Amino acid sequence: MPRQSTVYDLWMSAPLAHARSALRARDTEIVASQVAISEIEAPTGNERRRGAWIAERFRAIGLRDVRVDAADNVIGRRDGAADVAPVVICAHLDTVFPPGTPVQVRRSGARLVGPGIGDNGRGLAAMLALAEVIDGTDMCTHAPVDFVATVGEEGAGDLRGAKHLFDHAGDARAAIALDGAGDERIVHRALGSRRFRITYRGPGGHSWTAFGVPNAVHAAALAAAKLARLPRPASPRTTLSVGRIGGGIAVNAIPEEGWLEVDLRSTSAAVLDRYEHEIHAAARAASDEENGRRARGTPPLTESIARIGNRPGGDTDAAHPLVALAIDTTRLIGREPELATASTDANVPISRGIPAIAIGAGGRGGDAHTPAEWFDNTDGHTGLARALAIVIGAAGLATAAHAAPPAA
Ligand SMILES: [Zn+2]
């Protein structure tokens, strides 16, 4: 198995061995920076303070061209031996926790507990650790490596940072997102989602005296019922859910407004397109149905659909060298690779044809997106070494004696 031996040779090469022992030696320091990062509030849309902290670290580490882009992503580059398209390694800055959430990290036995300690305090601390060991001299890559702390990965952020980055950054040979703890998962399928808000408006009126004018909440409910009845393919797995519905001002009034919010997800962009079409058709059929019942001479309901979220989907083929590299490296550290589907910063490069994966940044974690989120640094440095080997495998090692062709 030549592929296996390539990864093994890379792992055993002098620069990698040296970097692995450096990561092990800095284990405590890396966890301390993870805690420091987590204790800087960074709700989606307000990541600046945490971003400034990361930018400071990028400069201290000696990355080149450290800058904050128009979206507030923090970017720094480590030059490679060749002037070619870079490998992008990114970690998101934002957390799901609203402003004012207590972010102090406390220790509980072997665990560190605090909102965002794993997602994505770990990813950010790991990215800094890798930027430090990929120092451009002892450890020099063939392709440049761009380190990026992104904004707007969670929820309503809608991958804003990654979208801006890949709109403006030019070409990349591969992208690797460090997201949360763990050393087994390899996210190579990007779960795409689109979110819609459907709104109906009409004249409204008294529920007795104006009866017969079209009812905007009835239309919203009809639309929800039609969407609930839509058949969904099991493969590619696709979900469609009405998450919120509302409207009206009083029980004895015909509402002027009725609305619903719809969440649509699939790994297939073609299926997303098709269901977007279905959602439009259902919304229109619901207003037609309600308008068809209205009293003569009353004005019809109008309907509008706004896209309130759009996360592109797709996949990096499981047989792609980048995924194979991640699988082999995971086995090399004695873990069983788990190929997974998720919605991460990697969605954006994947949707643009750039090979990309998202991986955990070492250690164990749980209860993400809750204030009880925890991280346990068991084998943390091994997980960091795994991430490092994947990045180096993708960028290629430039040291003459150990030159390895880039995998992606
Ligand atoms: Zn995350």
Residues whose N, C-alpha, C, O or C-beta is under 5 A from the ligand:
A	BS01	ZN	D119 N120 D179
